[in-house]
């Protein structure tokens, strides 16, 4: 039996990450940075990564990882 696949869900994890990133971009632009996200791309990317890590259960950081961020 041949399975049909829906294009957005062919790689669900990649799709979920894309939707999550788009949602975070909107959140950053509208609420957190009040339009400054485009002026602070590194900060926006760091916040998006921290948000993704939290919701995927990867929010624990070692002392070395925290020092690398600083």
Secondary structure, 3 states (H helix, E strand, C coil): CCCCCCHHHCCHHHHHHHHHHHHHHHHHHHHHCCCHHHCCHHHHHHHHHHHHHHHCCCCCCCHHHHHHHC
